[in-house]
């Protein structure tokens, strides 16, 4: 395989084929987004601006006056975002639902471009050109990205701002602080992913940026409670009540495996604690290892459908500066191929998801072992926290 890929003509043919597949996938994803984008949550944000509690409407539908004609946008509201996050969508509520949907699609396309740009500037900056562009086209051609775009999800949005926060680490002083803090503040929109990825900034010893970004949301939650005439506690509890209904409806995460059992939450807290300790203790210059472990576990310990798995392209960072055996690389390639194409081929039935789970959990355990080995070898110490160089 390695000898084959040394041929430049073969590389060009591969990229051409992948470009065609990516183009077809992108067109279909855009079509789906223009027809639905049901996860956009324009309705919840619009209700918020009208001082209608979107969480009460989600838990007990039918309270919105008929003159608002919300039924043109949604069948049943699912406001599972905290109010400080819904505020980020307020600019879209000044537009009619259909127009807002098209603008959101455009934004997601821009976030896609920005995501690839920032990955190239950060975690994948040392990846060879062919491998990088193959991953880009491979990601776009896959079912997770196409569905992400089609249902109007927020992972592209959140992951872009997470990477922007990482990119901010390369700047010193006020500029770096502001860029990283604002990036973190926005990226929490998809907290089921970025709450785990936040630990990357613990690894980088950027405690001030983390604290300030969280306090900004605390302040906006207080403001939201006043605006909706509800309590601060309810502004936290009610969104969690809405989202808890989906715990057992993910893909291959713990919530699905344990069928929504409360023990899933306990296990999540235990794993988060272990990841926190790992990020505190691991020394510098292991960025690829850390981000790979965090991404892999983030898709396991909280609710995720397969459309979030496009972020696995960033795990390629593991193979840049780490001493990893070829079999692990092949395992990764088989895993992302399976998730991108095979799951959809079998309509994500139980058997196909079982295969995905076996591939995914085994790969996650292997990469986690690499992290544990890094700790046991004494690769600890003070992390200067200066982010990505160059």
C-alpha positions as CSV (number, residue, x, y, z in Angstrom):
1,X,0.0,0.0,0.0
2,X,2.8,2.5,0.9
3,X,4.6,1.7,-2.3
4,X,1.4,2.3,-4.3
5,X,0.8,5.7,-2.7
6,X,4.3,6.9,-3.8
7,X,3.0,7.1,-7.3
8,X,1.9,10.7,-7.9
9,X,-0.5,9.7,-10.8
10,X,-2.3,7.2,-8.5
11,X,-2.6,9.9,-5.8
12,X,-4.2,12.3,-8.3
13,X,-6.7,9.6,-9.5
14,X,-7.6,8.8,-5.9
15,X,-8.2,12.5,-5.1
16,X,-10.2,13.0,-8.2
17,X,-12.5,10.0,-7.3
18,X,-12.9,11.3,-3.8
19,X,-13.6,14.8,-5.1
20,X,-16.5,13.5,-7.2
21,X,-17.9,11.5,-4.2
22,X,-17.5,14.6,-2.0
23,X,-19.3,16.8,-4.6
24,X,-22.3,14.4,-4.8
25,X,-22.5,14.1,-1.0
26,X,-22.3,17.9,-0.6
27,X,-25.1,18.5,-3.1
28,X,-27.4,16.0,-1.4
29,X,-26.5,17.4,2.1
30,X,-27.5,20.9,0.9
31,X,-30.8,19.6,-0.6
32,X,-31.6,17.9,2.7
33,X,-30.8,21.0,4.7
34,X,-33.0,23.2,2.5
35,X,-35.9,20.8,3.0
36,X,-35.6,20.2,6.7
37,X,-32.8,21.4,9.0
38,X,-35.0,20.2,11.8
39,X,-32.3,20.4,14.5
40,X,-31.5,24.0,13.9
41,X,-33.7,25.2,16.9
42,X,-34.8,28.4,15.2
43,X,-38.2,27.7,16.9
44,X,-36.7,27.5,20.4
45,X,-34.7,30.7,19.9
46,X,-37.7,32.5,18.5
47,X,-39.8,31.5,21.5
48,X,-37.1,32.8,23.7
49,X,-37.2,36.2,22.1
50,X,-41.0,36.3,22.6
51,X,-40.5,35.6,26.3
52,X,-42.1,32.2,25.8
53,X,-40.2,29.6,27.8
54,X,-39.0,27.1,25.2
55,X,-38.3,24.4,27.8
56,X,-41.8,24.5,29.1
57,X,-43.1,24.3,25.5
58,X,-40.8,21.3,24.9
59,X,-41.8,19.4,28.0
60,X,-45.5,20.3,27.7
61,X,-46.3,21.3,24.1
62,X,-49.3,23.4,23.0
63,X,-48.7,26.6,25.0
64,X,-47.6,28.8,22.1
65,X,-50.4,31.1,20.8
66,X,-51.6,30.0,17.3
67,X,-50.9,33.4,15.8
68,X,-47.2,32.7,15.9
69,X,-47.7,29.8,13.4
70,X,-44.7,27.9,14.8
71,X,-46.2,24.7,13.4
72,X,-44.8,25.8,10.0
73,X,-41.4,25.2,11.3
74,X,-41.6,22.3,13.7
75,X,-43.8,19.4,14.8
76,X,-42.6,19.5,18.4
77,X,-40.1,21.8,20.0
78,X,-37.0,20.2,21.5
79,X,-35.1,23.0,23.3
80,X,-32.2,21.0,24.7
81,X,-29.8,23.9,24.7
82,X,-29.1,26.0,27.7
83,X,-30.5,29.5,27.4
84,X,-27.1,31.2,27.2
85,X,-26.6,29.1,24.1
86,X,-29.9,29.8,22.6
87,X,-29.0,33.5,22.8
88,X,-26.4,32.8,20.1
89,X,-29.1,32.0,17.7
90,X,-31.1,35.2,18.2
91,X,-29.8,36.9,15.1
92,X,-31.4,34.2,13.0
93,X,-34.8,34.8,14.6
94,X,-35.1,38.2,12.8
95,X,-35.5,36.2,9.6
96,X,-38.5,34.1,8.5
97,X,-38.0,30.3,9.2
98,X,-37.3,29.4,5.6
99,X,-34.8,32.2,5.1
100,X,-33.1,31.5,8.4
101,X,-32.8,27.8,7.3
102,X,-30.9,28.8,4.1
103,X,-28.7,31.2,6.0
104,X,-27.9,28.5,8.5
105,X,-26.9,26.2,5.7
106,X,-24.6,28.8,4.3
107,X,-23.1,29.3,7.7
108,X,-22.5,25.6,8.1
109,X,-20.7,25.5,4.7
110,X,-18.5,28.4,5.9
111,X,-17.9,26.6,9.2
112,X,-16.8,23.6,7.2
113,X,-14.3,25.6,5.3
114,X,-13.1,27.2,8.5
115,X,-12.9,23.8,10.3
116,X,-10.6,22.4,7.6
117,X,-8.5,25.5,7.5
118,X,-8.0,25.5,11.3
119,X,-7.3,21.8,11.4
120,X,-4.5,22.5,8.9
121,X,-3.2,25.3,11.1
122,X,-3.3,23.2,14.3
123,X,-3.6,19.5,14.8
124,X,-3.0,18.4,11.2
125,X,-0.4,21.0,10.2
126,X,2.4,18.4,9.8
127,X,0.3,16.0,7.8
128,X,1.4,15.5,4.2
129,X,-0.6,17.2,1.6
130,X,-2.1,14.1,0.0
131,X,-3.3,12.6,3.3
132,X,-4.8,15.9,4.4
133,X,-6.8,16.5,1.2
134,X,-7.8,12.8,1.2
135,X,-9.2,13.2,4.7
136,X,-11.0,16.4,3.8
137,X,-12.7,14.8,0.7
138,X,-13.3,11.5,2.6
139,X,-15.1,13.4,5.4
140,X,-17.3,15.4,3.1
141,X,-18.2,12.3,1.1
142,X,-19.3,10.4,4.2
143,X,-22.7,9.9,5.7
144,X,-22.0,11.7,9.0
145,X,-21.0,15.0,7.4
146,X,-23.9,14.8,4.9
147,X,-26.4,14.2,7.6
148,X,-24.9,16.8,9.9
149,X,-25.4,19.3,7.1
150,X,-28.9,18.0,6.2
151,X,-30.4,18.1,9.7
152,X,-29.0,21.5,10.5
153,X,-27.0,20.2,13.5
154,X,-24.6,22.4,15.5
155,X,-21.4,20.3,15.6
156,X,-19.8,22.0,12.7
157,X,-20.6,25.3,14.4
158,X,-19.2,24.2,17.8
159,X,-16.2,22.3,16.4
160,X,-15.2,25.3,14.3
161,X,-15.1,27.6,17.4
162,X,-13.3,25.0,19.4
163,X,-10.6,24.9,16.8
164,X,-10.6,28.7,16.7
165,X,-9.9,28.6,20.5
166,X,-7.1,26.2,19.9
167,X,-5.7,28.4,17.2
168,X,-5.8,31.3,19.6
169,X,-3.2,29.5,21.8
170,X,-0.5,30.4,19.3
171,X,-0.9,34.1,20.1
172,X,0.4,35.6,23.3
173,X,-1.0,38.4,25.4
174,X,-4.5,39.9,25.0
175,X,-5.1,38.8,21.5
176,X,-4.6,35.1,22.4
177,X,-6.7,35.4,25.5
178,X,-9.6,37.0,23.7
179,X,-9.5,34.6,20.8
180,X,-9.3,31.5,22.9
181,X,-11.9,32.7,25.5
182,X,-14.5,33.7,22.8
183,X,-13.9,30.5,20.9
184,X,-14.5,28.5,24.0
185,X,-17.6,30.6,24.9
186,X,-19.3,29.8,21.6
187,X,-18.1,26.2,21.2
188,X,-20.1,25.0,24.2
189,X,-23.1,25.1,22.0
190,X,-22.5,21.4,21.3
191,X,-21.6,20.7,24.9
192,X,-22.0,16.9,24.5
193,X,-18.8,17.1,22.4
194,X,-17.0,20.2,23.6
195,X,-17.4,19.7,27.4
196,X,-15.0,16.8,27.0
197,X,-12.8,18.6,24.5
198,X,-12.5,21.5,27.0
199,X,-10.1,19.3,28.9
200,X,-7.6,20.0,26.1
201,X,-7.3,23.5,27.6
202,X,-6.7,22.0,31.0
203,X,-3.9,20.1,29.4
204,X,-2.6,23.4,28.1
205,X,-2.9,25.0,31.6
206,X,-5.2,27.7,30.2
207,X,-7.3,27.9,33.4
208,X,-8.1,31.6,33.1
209,X,-9.6,31.2,29.6
210,X,-11.7,28.3,30.7
211,X,-13.0,30.0,33.8
212,X,-13.9,33.3,32.1
213,X,-15.7,31.5,29.2
214,X,-17.8,29.5,31.7
215,X,-18.6,32.6,33.8
216,X,-19.9,34.3,30.7
217,X,-22.5,31.6,30.4
218,X,-23.3,31.8,34.1
219,X,-24.0,35.5,33.7
220,X,-26.2,35.0,30.6
221,X,-28.1,32.2,32.4
222,X,-29.0,34.7,35.1
223,X,-30.1,37.2,32.4
224,X,-32.2,34.5,30.8
225,X,-33.9,33.5,34.1
226,X,-35.0,37.1,34.5
227,X,-36.1,37.4,30.9
228,X,-38.2,34.2,31.1
229,X,-39.4,34.9,34.6
230,X,-38.0,31.6,35.8
231,X,-35.4,30.5,38.3
232,X,-31.7,30.2,37.6
233,X,-31.8,26.5,38.7
234,X,-34.6,25.8,36.2
235,X,-32.6,27.4,33.4
236,X,-30.2,24.5,34.0
237,X,-32.5,21.7,35.0
238,X,-35.2,22.1,32.3
239,X,-32.8,21.9,29.3
240,X,-31.3,18.7,30.8
241,X,-34.8,17.3,31.2
242,X,-35.5,17.8,27.6
243,X,-32.2,16.3,26.5
244,X,-32.5,13.4,28.9
245,X,-35.3,12.0,26.8
246,X,-32.7,11.3,24.1
247,X,-30.2,9.5,26.3
248,X,-31.0,6.0,25.0
249,X,-31.5,7.1,21.3
250,X,-27.9,7.7,20.3
251,X,-25.6,5.5,18.1
252,X,-23.0,3.5,20.1
253,X,-22.6,5.6,23.2
254,X,-22.8,4.5,26.8
255,X,-26.4,5.7,27.1
256,X,-27.5,3.4,24.4
257,X,-25.5,0.4,25.7
258,X,-27.0,0.9,29.2
259,X,-30.5,1.7,27.7
260,X,-30.8,5.0,29.4
261,X,-29.9,3.7,32.9
262,X,-28.9,6.3,35.5
263,X,-25.6,4.3,35.8
264,X,-24.6,5.9,32.5
265,X,-24.4,9.2,34.2
266,X,-22.2,7.8,36.9
267,X,-19.9,6.1,34.4
268,X,-19.7,9.4,32.5
269,X,-18.6,11.3,35.6
270,X,-16.0,8.6,36.4
271,X,-14.5,8.7,32.8
272,X,-14.5,12.5,32.9
273,X,-12.6,12.5,36.1
274,X,-10.1,10.1,34.7
275,X,-9.6,12.2,31.6
276,X,-9.2,15.3,33.7
277,X,-6.4,13.7,35.7
278,X,-4.8,12.5,32.5
279,X,-4.8,16.0,31.1
280,X,-3.4,17.5,34.3
281,X,-0.6,15.0,34.6
282,X,0.5,14.6,31.0
283,X,3.5,16.7,29.9
284,X,3.8,19.0,26.9
285,X,4.1,18.2,23.2
286,X,1.5,15.4,23.1
287,X,-1.2,17.4,21.4
288,X,-2.1,14.7,18.9
289,X,-2.4,12.0,21.5
290,X,-4.5,14.2,23.9
291,X,-7.0,15.5,21.3
292,X,-7.4,12.0,19.9
293,X,-8.3,10.5,23.3
294,X,-10.7,13.3,24.1
295,X,-12.5,13.1,20.7
296,X,-12.8,9.3,20.9
297,X,-14.2,9.4,24.5
298,X,-16.5,12.4,23.9
299,X,-18.4,10.4,21.3
300,X,-18.8,7.5,23.8
301,X,-19.7,9.0,27.2
302,X,-22.5,11.4,26.0
303,X,-25.4,11.1,23.6
304,X,-24.3,11.2,20.0
305,X,-25.9,10.1,16.7
306,X,-23.6,9.1,13.8
307,X,-23.8,12.6,12.2
308,X,-21.3,13.8,14.9
309,X,-18.7,11.3,13.9
310,X,-17.2,13.4,11.1
311,X,-14.9,14.9,13.8
312,X,-13.0,11.6,13.8
313,X,-10.9,13.1,10.9
314,X,-9.0,15.1,13.6
315,X,-7.9,11.8,15.2
316,X,-5.4,11.6,12.3
317,X,-3.3,13.9,14.4
318,X,-2.4,10.8,16.5
319,X,-0.2,9.4,13.6
320,X,1.9,12.6,13.0
321,X,4.3,12.7,15.9
322,X,3.4,9.6,17.9
323,X,5.2,6.3,17.8
324,X,2.2,4.2,16.6
325,X,2.3,0.8,15.0
326,X,0.9,0.5,11.5
327,X,-1.8,-1.9,12.6
328,X,-3.3,1.0,14.7
329,X,-3.3,3.2,11.6
330,X,-5.1,0.5,9.6
331,X,-7.6,0.1,12.4
332,X,-8.3,3.8,12.2
333,X,-8.8,3.7,8.5
334,X,-11.1,0.8,8.7
335,X,-13.1,2.5,11.5
336,X,-13.7,5.7,9.6
337,X,-14.4,3.9,6.4
338,X,-17.0,1.8,8.2
339,X,-18.7,4.8,9.8
340,X,-18.6,6.9,6.7
341,X,-20.0,4.3,4.3
342,X,-21.0,0.9,5.8
343,X,-23.4,2.1,8.4
344,X,-25.5,3.9,5.8
345,X,-25.3,0.9,3.5
346,X,-27.2,-1.1,6.1
347,X,-29.4,1.8,7.3
348,X,-27.7,1.8,10.7
349,X,-29.5,-1.4,11.7
350,X,-28.6,-3.1,15.0
351,X,-26.1,-5.5,13.5
352,X,-24.2,-2.7,11.6
353,X,-24.1,-0.6,14.8
354,X,-22.7,-3.6,16.6
355,X,-19.9,-3.8,14.1
356,X,-19.3,-0.1,14.5
357,X,-19.2,-0.4,18.2
358,X,-16.7,-3.2,18.2
359,X,-14.4,-1.3,15.9
360,X,-14.8,2.0,17.8
361,X,-14.5,0.7,21.3
362,X,-11.5,-1.4,20.5
363,X,-9.7,1.5,18.8
364,X,-10.6,3.8,21.7
365,X,-9.1,1.4,24.2
366,X,-5.9,1.1,22.1
367,X,-5.4,4.8,21.9
368,X,-6.2,5.1,25.6
369,X,-3.5,2.6,26.3
370,X,-1.1,4.8,24.4
371,X,-2.0,7.6,26.7
372,X,-1.6,5.5,29.8
373,X,1.8,4.3,28.5
374,X,2.8,7.9,28.0
375,X,2.0,8.6,31.7
376,X,3.7,5.5,33.1
377,X,6.9,6.3,31.1
378,X,7.2,9.5,33.1
379,X,6.3,11.9,30.4
380,X,5.0,14.5,32.8
381,X,6.0,18.0,33.7
382,X,5.1,21.7,33.3
383,X,3.2,22.4,30.1
384,X,4.1,25.9,28.9
385,X,0.6,26.2,27.4
386,X,1.7,28.1,24.3
387,X,-0.4,26.2,21.9
388,X,0.5,25.3,18.4
389,X,3.7,26.8,17.2
390,X,4.3,28.2,13.7
